[in-house]
Amino acid sequence: METINPHIPKTVNAGEPVTAQAWNVIVNAIVSLTNYLGTTEGSSLKVKLTNTGLAASLARLTATRPDGITFEGVASVVPDGPFVFSGLKPGPYVIRAEAPGFDPATTNVTAPVAADVTLTLTARGAFMPLVFGATLPAALQQLQNAGIGVSRVLDVTGQDVPPANPSAEFANSLVLVQVPEPGTPVAPEGKAQLVVAASLRVEPTIEVPSFVGLTVVEAQKALEALGLTLGNVVTKQKSS
């Protein structure tokens, strides 16, 4: 490592010319200081995560020296850009990257490093897909394909729907709420929950014939034949 040579200050009085020797002392001091700073403060270290689709805001990168001092990496404003460590002194560092849903990754580097350092995080579980707006059977199939179990399904009225075997009446029910949100990492033991639209139930209808001209008794018998019951009867007097 560069060292700064002891500097012997030389002063001059006002109006006296600066000698070549004094000027060389000044120049050599500046060169020595520049070399010292260049060897004690490394150039910025850049670390790039190779995982696609991982938001930089979710990741955390650190660089730790052998003495335990840790520096935080700054995420790039450019999408998928590298994390930057500025002003690291030359020497060995352990670079560590971590993010929710991933196992941490580490690598050893010695600063300064000219090329970008790359790290790849290994997913620890699945990530919640977007199932909002899908039919319940399609959403359940999508979650099964992702390896995510479903702990509970409710319709908007609060009725429980069996996740393993929903009845046919919910075949066209759309997912209105999903927990967790899309893109959220789900641990292997984690479960999803869904809220779906209530099923539409078609009530049987009976076409009621015209009873005009029938007596009340005749109309009552005709209704009973159809499985209906006669309700209130309102009698109106014919105006003369």
Beta strands, then each sheet from edge to edge (+ up, - down):
strand 1: 45-49
strand 2: 60-64
strand 3: 70-72
strand 4: 83-85
strand 5: 91-98
strand 6: 102-103
strand 7: 105-111
strand 8: 117-119
strand 9: 122-123
strand 10: 126-127
strand 11: 149-155
strand 12: 175-179
strand 13: 185-186
strand 14: 191-196
sheet 1: 4+ 1- 8-
sheet 2: 3+ 2- 5+ 7-
sheet 3: 6+ 9-
sheet 4: 10+ 13-
sheet 5: 11+ 14+ 12-
end
